[in-house]
Amino acid sequence: MKHFWKILLMGVFVMALAACTDDSEVEPEGGEGGEAASGGDMTLAFPSDAVSMDPHGSNDVPSEQVRDTIYEPLVTQDENLEIVPALASEWEHKDDTTWEFTLQEGVKFHDGSAFNAEAVKANIDRLLDPAMASPRAFLLEMVTEVNVIDEHTVEIVTEYPFAPLPGHLSHGAGKMISKDLIDEDYQNAIDEAGLDMTVEGYYELRADGGSEHEEAADAMGQYMGTVVEQNPVGTGYMKFESRTPGESTSLVANEDYWGGAPNIDSATFKVVSETGSRLAELETGSSDFIAQVESSNIQRVEENENVTLERTDSVSIDYIGFNTQKEPFDDKRVRQAITHAFDKEAVLSGVYNDSGTPAAAPLAPGVLGYDENLEGPEYDMDKARELLAEAGYEDGFDVNLMVNDDNPERIDMAVWLQESLAELGINVTIEQVEWGAYLEMTGSGEHDMFILGWSNSTGDPDNGISPLFHSDMVGAPGNRSFFENDELDALLDEGKRESDQDAREEIYKDAQELLVEEAPAIFVRHSENLNAYQNSVEGLGIDSYNIFDLRDVSVE
């Protein structure tokens, strides 16, 4: 469950504040005298490497699984997707567009610098800076001002009423980097771009806006993030030690962590792309934990008395997307036809071994706006042929289907669809691509069809739909279907401004009905996260976003 230890910690923290004003008197949980109990060294094997160590640098789950141990947000979520304190102890929605956050006191970044309101402002300003060109900027694009009230109070002003702001701040995009490191990163970009100015001078340009800032931002863009990437610094319970891209990332315990030192001494995130190799790592003890156990291996893992299979329901969506700006997928009848040709129940059984639940639309059970009465197109090959004939493609066509090469289940699903569409005269070429290149290629529209998942890591309906299908998000930010629909945009814009929960629910139900009709994607399933670890591992937490809490882990 999401940061369960943080929830407990905040309760202790608030009670301590009621008795005294000096949070340094709160005793760490690591043991008597503030010394951490040794929890051992943990090795974790993942199918994909982190794309970036910079929380503003990429918007992918493999990166977040590592970064979540290093950085922290102002607020986080509990197991019920409710917003709870993290680096902010409390917050107030002062008016429709103004939020005020009170920050925890005594928190230090790994470099020894203080976490304060200036750091919050520096982070949000950087996320939204065109020089950074962050693929996560959309999560806070509504923010117009970040005002430092005092050292431990920060005010965030939005352009329009935005009900899910706390949820968006709980996202990885809202995690805090050391301000000293941010300043260093900017100065490096300024110097590399050959600009004659200081960091302070650039910040003044940015505050003023205008063409001078645009020119400087353009020149600095290719150099932004270099320093953060090499030495990430957050406030989290683990500290960065070293990294070999494509192989591993090593972290060590933050003994000075403001919430008490973690049990674990170190964690190594290792890249083991092939599923069989990850299973062998687990079974031989080379790895203590492996991520993404394919459903075909459920029985193998469950029959091993030395390991534990952890099954966690998610709020994610697995989907097959169409590039709706390319022929023939610019015709919704073709998209509907292929959706009818996709036997969802058979795929869930044959590919996913009945893991996860069938999806009619993007929002999962438990998320506001989920509609249990909404039905997607049924499997009907005759209907598929009829729609293709109406669109003028009764003889079929050639198409490429892109999939990341480290996900056997997606590859199997691609083969399943390839064979099904062959019955309609549609010739599908499957293109398997390395994860980082896959994100880049689908973000730039080099595909006809693709298979991907979306974790909805704020747990809010806005983040469950808008990144995937709003026209403002076309391309790398998330809308790899390149879908543009004015009616959907209007619904999504209304939904994120509406503060009444019942009204929001109806808006998102309407949005999903439209998506089923327009069929920019085949909504396959709400997945089940399958991970496994040796029985010697204790205290591991896994949330519905498949992010791992190592805070209380011990490895014998």
Wavefront OBJ file of the C-alpha trace (Angstrom):
o trace
v 0.000 0.000 0.000
v 1.151 3.525 -0.763
v 3.657 4.810 1.793
v 1.913 3.126 4.699
v 4.839 3.952 6.946
v 4.450 7.624 6.077
v 0.847 7.597 7.177
v 1.814 6.112 10.552
v 4.677 8.547 10.862
v 2.480 11.552 10.236
v 0.127 10.482 12.999
v 3.045 10.263 15.445
v 4.398 13.536 14.139
v 1.161 15.447 14.641
v 0.811 14.187 18.222
v 4.364 15.266 18.938
v 3.674 18.736 17.598
v 0.758 19.068 19.975
v 3.165 18.698 22.881
v 6.118 20.719 21.597
v 7.183 22.947 18.730
v 10.604 21.403 18.126
v 10.228 18.485 15.714
v 13.819 17.466 16.352
v 12.565 15.873 19.567
v 10.572 13.270 17.666
v 12.461 10.023 18.100
v 13.326 8.193 14.878
v 11.800 4.768 14.407
v 15.093 3.108 13.555
v 16.023 2.186 17.125
v 17.133 3.632 20.447
v 19.330 6.696 20.277
v 18.322 7.299 16.647
v 20.460 4.444 15.325
v 18.876 2.385 12.568
v 18.452 -1.322 12.970
v 20.330 -3.144 10.260
v 17.911 -4.378 7.640
v 20.473 -5.794 5.260
v 21.124 -5.170 1.587
v 18.346 -5.713 -0.914
v 18.684 -6.500 -4.623
v 15.649 -5.870 -6.808
v 15.378 -7.011 -10.434
v 13.262 -5.087 -12.951
v 12.523 -5.652 -16.633
v 13.225 -2.036 -17.621
v 15.795 0.524 -16.569
v 14.895 3.932 -15.226
v 14.786 6.435 -18.061
v 15.739 9.345 -15.823
v 16.748 9.995 -12.216
v 15.262 13.489 -12.461
v 11.619 13.635 -11.251
v 10.999 16.276 -13.931
v 12.862 14.309 -16.582
v 10.515 11.481 -17.588
v 7.002 10.226 -16.948
v 7.427 6.449 -16.778
v 6.847 3.865 -14.049
v 10.305 2.177 -14.139
v 11.927 5.521 -13.324
v 9.410 6.317 -10.599
v 9.967 2.963 -8.919
v 13.557 4.036 -8.215
v 12.959 7.754 -7.688
v 10.231 7.208 -5.092
v 12.863 6.166 -2.556
v 14.972 9.308 -3.157
v 12.394 12.082 -3.446
v 9.217 12.991 -1.572
v 6.147 15.099 -2.449
v 4.216 17.606 -0.355
v 1.344 15.133 0.031
v 0.868 11.441 -0.681
v -1.973 8.902 -0.732
v -3.106 6.180 1.601
v -4.425 2.763 0.603
v -7.859 4.278 -0.120
v -6.364 6.894 -2.479
v -7.060 9.599 0.112
v -4.604 12.520 0.320
v -2.464 12.501 3.478
v 0.547 14.562 4.673
v 4.118 14.065 3.504
v 6.499 17.070 3.290
v 3.493 19.284 3.994
v 1.884 18.816 7.402
v -1.387 20.472 6.435
v -3.022 22.496 3.666
v -5.999 24.759 3.111
v -8.054 25.524 0.015
v -8.363 29.256 0.706
v -10.490 30.121 -2.327
v -11.311 28.687 -5.750
v -7.783 29.192 -7.091
v -5.585 29.531 -3.982
v -4.084 26.777 -1.870
v -1.815 27.221 1.153
v 0.552 24.483 2.361
v 2.246 24.369 5.756
v 5.560 22.511 5.509
v 7.180 20.090 7.917
v 9.982 21.702 9.898
v 13.489 20.362 10.345
v 13.591 18.452 7.049
v 16.931 18.311 5.225
v 17.875 17.286 1.723
v 20.593 14.670 1.282
v 23.115 17.455 0.604
v 22.361 19.046 3.993
v 20.382 21.978 2.614
v 17.040 22.866 4.192
v 13.692 21.891 2.763
v 11.569 25.045 2.869
v 9.114 27.160 0.887
v 11.889 28.434 -1.399
v 12.642 24.840 -2.374
v 8.986 24.195 -3.196
v 8.850 27.276 -5.403
v 12.121 26.333 -7.135
v 10.800 22.857 -7.940
v 7.439 23.895 -9.365
v 9.006 26.771 -11.316
v 11.529 24.343 -12.815
v 8.876 21.765 -13.709
v 6.949 24.431 -15.636
v 9.969 26.140 -17.209
v 10.055 25.715 -21.029
v 13.830 25.267 -20.681
v 13.173 22.020 -18.798
v 10.490 20.921 -21.297
v 9.326 18.366 -18.762
v 6.938 15.681 -20.038
v 5.320 15.982 -16.607
v 4.630 19.719 -16.782
v 1.007 19.040 -17.744
v 0.308 17.807 -14.217
v 0.768 21.323 -12.837
v 0.217 23.407 -15.978
v -2.664 25.192 -14.249
v -0.318 26.743 -11.645
v 0.330 30.445 -12.311
v 2.076 31.477 -9.088
v 4.058 29.885 -6.284
v 4.467 32.416 -3.471
v 6.737 32.074 -0.457
v 4.759 33.300 2.553
v 7.434 32.407 5.083
v 10.035 29.675 5.506
v 7.469 26.956 6.128
v 4.403 28.294 4.307
v 3.903 28.293 0.559
v 0.956 29.491 -1.514
v 0.034 27.927 -4.854
v -2.274 29.839 -7.185
v -3.966 28.223 -10.173
v -5.240 29.822 -13.375
v -8.672 28.307 -12.855
v -10.364 26.228 -10.159
v -8.645 22.853 -10.139
v -10.148 20.391 -7.684
v -7.554 17.589 -8.030
v -4.492 19.771 -7.266
v -3.486 17.834 -4.099
v -3.720 14.582 -6.051
v -1.473 15.997 -8.750
v 1.018 17.154 -6.139
v 1.153 13.572 -4.826
v 2.375 12.473 -8.253
v 6.076 12.000 -8.949
v 6.045 15.353 -10.740
v 5.502 16.984 -7.347
v 8.525 15.429 -5.676
v 11.142 17.790 -4.328
v 14.745 18.215 -5.521
v 17.322 20.168 -3.501
v 17.175 23.856 -4.440
v 20.972 23.999 -4.336
v 21.073 21.230 -6.934
v 18.438 22.986 -9.054
v 20.538 26.167 -9.007
v 23.624 24.182 -9.993
v 21.745 22.467 -12.800
v 20.567 25.815 -14.188
v 24.034 27.340 -13.966
v 25.485 24.370 -15.824
v 22.890 24.767 -18.592
v 23.591 28.501 -18.788
v 27.321 27.917 -19.074
v 26.987 25.093 -21.612
v 24.688 27.270 -23.727
v 27.299 30.028 -23.680
v 24.983 32.597 -22.103
v 26.481 35.545 -20.246
v 24.340 35.490 -17.117
v 24.035 34.051 -13.642
v 21.325 31.781 -12.273
v 19.805 34.767 -10.511
v 19.799 36.675 -13.787
v 18.021 33.841 -15.557
v 15.419 33.592 -12.783
v 14.723 37.318 -13.202
v 14.290 36.826 -16.949
v 11.901 33.947 -16.306
v 9.836 35.998 -13.863
v 9.565 38.844 -16.369
v 8.704 36.520 -19.274
v 8.996 37.711 -22.849
v 11.250 36.956 -25.780
v 14.563 37.144 -23.866
v 13.466 34.327 -21.591
v 12.227 32.293 -24.552
v 15.569 32.657 -26.325
v 17.550 31.712 -23.213
v 15.265 28.747 -22.499
v 15.661 27.479 -26.064
v 19.438 27.699 -25.824
v 19.582 25.935 -22.438
v 17.067 23.198 -23.179
v 19.438 20.462 -24.335
v 21.618 20.858 -21.232
v 18.885 20.968 -18.575
v 18.827 18.086 -16.107
v 22.434 17.049 -16.613
v 23.520 17.806 -13.053
v 20.395 16.358 -11.416
v 20.764 13.209 -13.493
v 24.309 12.627 -12.280
v 23.710 13.271 -8.587
v 20.011 13.214 -7.626
v 19.307 14.783 -4.236
v 15.973 14.578 -2.447
v 14.685 14.272 1.119
v 13.779 10.563 0.935
v 14.779 7.622 3.088
v 17.330 6.411 0.511
v 20.267 8.318 -1.003
v 21.745 7.931 -4.461
v 25.122 6.184 -4.555
v 25.902 5.170 -8.155
v 24.359 4.195 -11.462
v 25.331 2.280 -14.584
v 22.611 3.008 -17.168
v 21.125 -0.154 -18.574
v 22.503 -2.249 -15.721
v 21.826 -1.024 -12.187
v 21.236 1.849 -9.776
v 22.591 1.655 -6.224
v 21.115 3.453 -3.217
v 22.115 3.607 0.451
v 20.124 4.364 3.572
v 19.654 7.995 4.560
v 20.698 7.701 8.195
v 19.637 11.322 8.789
v 16.166 10.883 7.338
v 13.721 13.260 9.023
v 11.299 10.388 9.707
v 13.902 8.108 11.234
v 16.511 6.028 9.436
v 15.163 3.079 7.444
v 15.857 -0.504 8.450
v 17.453 -1.367 5.141
v 21.148 -0.575 4.584
v 21.157 -0.451 0.793
v 19.069 -1.242 -2.262
v 20.291 -2.131 -5.740
v 17.820 -1.839 -8.609
v 19.082 -4.236 -11.266
v 17.915 -4.468 -14.882
v 17.059 -8.036 -15.912
v 14.958 -7.753 -19.048
v 14.085 -11.380 -19.725
v 11.347 -12.896 -17.563
v 12.969 -16.304 -17.230
v 16.201 -14.689 -16.090
v 14.368 -12.683 -13.427
v 12.702 -15.832 -12.148
v 16.076 -17.570 -12.021
v 17.481 -14.583 -10.100
v 14.749 -15.023 -7.509
v 14.996 -18.795 -7.280
v 18.783 -18.838 -6.904
v 18.845 -15.944 -4.454
v 20.745 -13.588 -6.767
v 17.857 -11.145 -6.327
v 15.688 -10.728 -3.252
v 12.787 -9.297 -5.235
v 11.631 -9.370 -8.846
v 9.099 -7.073 -10.505
v 6.575 -7.921 -13.156
v 6.082 -11.648 -12.860
v 4.216 -12.559 -16.031
v 0.871 -14.209 -15.402
v 2.070 -17.361 -17.176
v 4.466 -17.899 -14.264
v 1.957 -17.514 -11.434
v 1.790 -21.244 -10.771
v 5.581 -21.633 -10.895
v 6.079 -18.926 -8.266
v 3.208 -20.021 -6.033
v 4.533 -23.584 -5.925
v 7.942 -22.409 -4.700
v 7.817 -22.575 -0.892
v 10.809 -20.248 -0.554
v 9.225 -17.251 -2.254
v 6.074 -15.140 -1.994
v 3.944 -13.918 -4.895
v 2.418 -10.525 -4.124
v -0.759 -9.765 -6.108
v -1.940 -6.153 -5.952
v -4.977 -4.683 -7.704
v -4.139 -1.583 -9.695
v -6.012 1.463 -10.985
v -4.160 1.241 -14.282
v -5.383 0.546 -17.798
v -3.750 -1.692 -20.411
v -4.765 -0.593 -23.883
v -4.064 -0.903 -27.611
v -3.891 2.539 -29.160
v -4.492 3.745 -32.714
v -2.635 6.668 -34.279
v -5.852 8.478 -35.177
v -4.078 11.009 -37.389
v -2.852 8.332 -39.800
v -4.900 6.532 -42.413
v -6.896 4.387 -42.046
v -7.267 5.128 -38.328
v -8.485 8.662 -38.962
v -11.814 6.922 -39.688
v -13.527 5.839 -36.473
v -15.308 3.018 -38.316
v -11.948 1.342 -38.865
v -11.073 1.777 -35.199
v -14.449 0.364 -34.192
v -14.000 -2.571 -36.566
v -10.677 -3.590 -35.048
v -12.131 -3.178 -31.566
v -14.918 -5.590 -32.526
v -12.266 -8.011 -33.857
v -10.481 -8.096 -30.498
v -11.678 -10.989 -28.341
v -11.017 -9.451 -24.946
v -12.206 -12.388 -22.853
v -10.061 -14.824 -24.827
v -7.005 -12.583 -24.491
v -7.477 -12.179 -20.736
v -7.653 -15.938 -20.421
v -5.061 -16.958 -23.017
v -2.469 -14.219 -22.537
v -3.028 -12.960 -18.998
v -4.173 -16.213 -17.373
v -7.221 -14.455 -15.907
v -5.073 -11.884 -14.110
v -6.699 -8.456 -13.901
v -10.244 -7.419 -14.813
v -11.734 -6.609 -18.260
v -11.930 -2.893 -19.013
v -14.693 -1.089 -20.884
v -13.088 2.340 -20.509
v -10.000 3.972 -18.928
v -11.183 4.403 -15.321
v -10.726 1.470 -12.943
v -12.988 0.377 -10.084
v -12.436 2.618 -7.076
v -11.708 5.719 -9.164
v -14.303 8.506 -9.262
v -16.279 8.203 -12.498
v -15.941 4.443 -12.914
v -19.190 3.170 -14.441
v -19.943 -0.492 -13.853
v -22.844 -0.272 -16.337
v -20.745 0.931 -19.241
v -20.135 -1.764 -21.839
v -17.515 -1.716 -24.547
v -17.935 -3.129 -28.067
v -18.502 -6.873 -28.031
v -16.394 -9.339 -29.992
v -18.140 -9.585 -33.373
v -16.185 -10.390 -36.537
v -19.227 -9.905 -38.779
v -19.709 -6.408 -37.394
v -16.011 -5.767 -37.949
v -16.294 -6.765 -41.628
v -19.388 -4.599 -42.043
v -17.654 -1.514 -40.626
v -14.523 -2.063 -42.734
v -16.670 -2.328 -45.870
v -18.482 0.911 -44.963
v -15.105 2.640 -44.593
v -13.868 1.276 -47.930
v -11.402 -1.258 -46.541
v -13.196 -4.520 -47.217
v -9.957 -5.909 -48.712
v -7.930 -4.947 -45.631
v -4.673 -2.998 -45.441
v -1.127 -3.134 -44.065
v -0.347 -1.748 -40.614
v 2.507 -1.764 -38.087
v 1.925 -2.506 -34.405
v 4.637 -1.253 -32.073
v 5.341 -2.843 -28.677
v 8.150 -2.614 -26.112
v 10.475 -5.597 -26.352
v 10.743 -6.297 -22.594
v 7.078 -7.194 -22.063
v 6.285 -10.761 -23.210
v 2.582 -10.420 -22.434
v 2.221 -7.387 -24.663
v 4.105 -9.225 -27.395
v 1.775 -12.221 -27.010
v -1.234 -9.904 -27.193
v 0.203 -8.324 -30.332
v 0.512 -11.763 -31.927
v -3.062 -12.580 -30.894
v -4.338 -9.398 -32.555
v -2.177 -10.032 -35.623
v -3.780 -13.444 -36.131
v -7.296 -12.113 -35.535
v -6.926 -9.231 -37.996
v -5.497 -11.538 -40.644
v -9.035 -12.951 -40.948
v -10.112 -9.479 -42.112
v -7.300 -9.131 -44.644
v -5.386 -6.775 -42.384
v -1.661 -7.520 -42.460
v -0.074 -6.564 -39.116
v 3.703 -6.178 -38.791
v 4.798 -6.323 -35.146
v 7.726 -4.037 -34.307
v 9.468 -4.747 -30.983
v 11.367 -1.734 -29.620
v 13.582 -1.077 -26.560
v 11.667 0.768 -23.808
v 13.333 4.186 -24.031
v 13.216 4.218 -27.823
v 9.635 2.944 -27.699
v 8.504 5.932 -25.647
v 10.334 8.306 -27.954
v 9.023 6.747 -31.168
v 5.398 6.524 -30.059
v 5.669 10.046 -28.642
v 6.690 11.354 -32.050
v 4.024 9.381 -33.920
v 6.195 6.811 -35.696
v 3.547 4.121 -35.320
v 0.177 3.015 -36.655
v -0.832 1.072 -33.546
v 0.824 0.489 -30.180
v 0.309 -1.351 -26.892
v 0.853 0.455 -23.610
v -0.394 0.881 -20.068
v -1.253 3.936 -17.979
v -0.995 3.816 -14.204
v -3.147 6.863 -13.325
v -0.715 7.648 -10.556
v -2.825 10.374 -8.959
v -5.868 8.104 -8.606
v -8.008 10.926 -10.010
v -10.236 10.627 -13.104
v -8.610 13.678 -14.659
v -5.232 11.942 -14.708
v -6.891 8.702 -15.775
v -8.196 10.178 -19.035
v -6.744 13.607 -19.886
v -3.089 12.563 -20.423
v -4.187 9.793 -22.779
v -6.814 11.586 -24.870
v -6.928 15.377 -24.373
v -5.738 17.243 -27.458
v -3.342 19.326 -25.344
v -1.484 16.119 -24.493
v -0.799 14.859 -28.018
v 2.524 13.044 -28.348
v 5.147 12.473 -25.656
v 3.073 13.904 -22.746
v 0.777 10.876 -23.080
v -1.720 11.119 -25.944
v 0.082 8.702 -28.233
v -3.207 8.057 -30.021
v -2.910 11.636 -31.325
v -6.631 11.882 -30.637
v -8.264 15.306 -30.871
v -11.940 15.734 -30.088
v -13.483 19.065 -29.075
v -16.392 17.481 -27.202
v -14.069 15.317 -25.113
v -11.743 18.258 -24.435
v -14.703 20.305 -23.176
v -15.815 17.520 -20.823
v -12.320 17.005 -19.443
v -11.778 20.748 -18.983
v -15.086 20.967 -17.131
v -14.274 17.950 -14.985
v -11.018 19.290 -13.616
v -12.636 22.630 -12.693
v -15.685 21.152 -10.995
v -15.413 20.904 -7.204
v -18.663 18.996 -6.588
v -17.796 15.292 -6.538
v -21.191 14.083 -7.772
v -21.065 16.466 -10.705
v -17.495 15.412 -11.498
v -18.537 11.770 -11.498
v -21.217 12.368 -14.132
v -18.801 14.361 -16.300
v -16.284 11.545 -16.394
v -18.965 8.950 -17.081
v -20.002 11.028 -20.101
v -16.362 11.295 -21.198
v -15.957 7.526 -21.098
v -19.122 6.955 -23.130
v -17.689 9.231 -25.792
v -14.391 7.343 -25.781
v -16.155 4.015 -26.243
v -17.978 5.475 -29.250
v -14.927 7.135 -30.814
v -12.642 4.153 -30.083
v -9.211 5.846 -30.103
v -8.021 2.750 -28.230
v -9.048 -0.771 -27.309
v -9.392 -0.810 -23.522
v -8.142 -4.262 -22.570
v -7.936 -4.656 -18.789
v -7.271 -3.099 -15.417
v -4.138 -4.975 -14.539
v -3.069 -6.825 -11.447
v 0.465 -6.104 -10.292
v 2.405 -9.348 -9.902
v 5.680 -9.200 -7.990
v 7.615 -11.798 -6.028
v 10.220 -11.864 -3.278
v 12.132 -14.326 -1.171
v 10.616 -15.237 2.182
v 13.671 -13.708 3.859
v 12.287 -10.285 2.879
v 10.011 -8.712 5.475
v 8.246 -5.358 5.710
v 7.868 -4.658 1.972
v 4.979 -2.410 0.928
v 3.523 -2.353 -2.598
v 0.829 0.126 -3.602
v -1.797 0.067 -6.352
v 0.555 2.028 -8.646
v 3.204 -0.704 -8.313
v 5.539 1.603 -6.384
v 7.530 -0.053 -3.613
v 8.024 1.101 -0.036
v 11.345 -0.207 1.299
v 11.258 1.886 4.470
v 10.540 -1.027 6.838
v 12.219 -3.754 4.799
v 14.664 -6.167 6.356
v 16.487 -8.946 4.521
v 17.896 -11.869 6.461
l 1 2 3 4 5 6 7 8 9 10 11 12 13 14 15 16 17 18 19 20 21 22 23 24 25 26 27 28 29 30 31 32 33 34 35 36 37 38 39 40 41 42 43 44 45 46 47 48 49 50 51 52 53 54 55 56 57 58 59 60 61 62 63 64 65 66 67 68 69 70 71 72 73 74 75 76 77 78 79 80 81 82 83 84 85 86 87 88 89 90 91 92 93 94 95 96 97 98 99 100 101 102 103 104 105 106 107 108 109 110 111 112 113 114 115 116 117 118 119 120 121 122 123 124 125 126 127 128 129 130 131 132 133 134 135 136 137 138 139 140 141 142 143 144 145 146 147 148 149 150 151 152 153 154 155 156 157 158 159 160 161 162 163 164 165 166 167 168 169 170 171 172 173 174 175 176 177 178 179 180 181 182 183 184 185 186 187 188 189 190 191 192 193 194 195 196 197 198 199 200 201 202 203 204 205 206 207 208 209 210 211 212 213 214 215 216 217 218 219 220 221 222 223 224 225 226 227 228 229 230 231 232 233 234 235 236 237 238 239 240 241 242 243 244 245 246 247 248 249 250 251 252 253 254 255 256 257 258 259 260 261 262 263 264 265 266 267 268 269 270 271 272 273 274 275 276 277 278 279 280 281 282 283 284 285 286 287 288 289 290 291 292 293 294 295 296 297 298 299 300 301 302 303 304 305 306 307 308 309 310 311 312 313 314 315 316 317 318 319 320 321 322 323 324 325 326 327 328 329 330 331 332 333 334 335 336 337 338 339 340 341 342 343 344 345 346 347 348 349 350 351 352 353 354 355 356 357 358 359 360 361 362 363 364 365 366 367 368 369 370 371 372 373 374 375 376 377 378 379 380 381 382 383 384 385 386 387 388 389 390 391 392 393 394 395 396 397 398 399 400 401 402 403 404 405 406 407 408 409 410 411 412 413 414 415 416 417 418 419 420 421 422 423 424 425 426 427 428 429 430 431 432 433 434 435 436 437 438 439 440 441 442 443 444 445 446 447 448 449 450 451 452 453 454 455 456 457 458 459 460 461 462 463 464 465 466 467 468 469 470 471 472 473 474 475 476 477 478 479 480 481 482 483 484 485 486 487 488 489 490 491 492 493 494 495 496 497 498 499 500 501 502 503 504 505 506 507 508 509 510 511 512 513 514 515 516 517 518 519 520 521 522 523 524 525 526 527 528 529 530 531 532 533 534 535 536 537 538 539 540 541 542 543 544 545 546 547 548 549 550 551 552 553 554 555 556
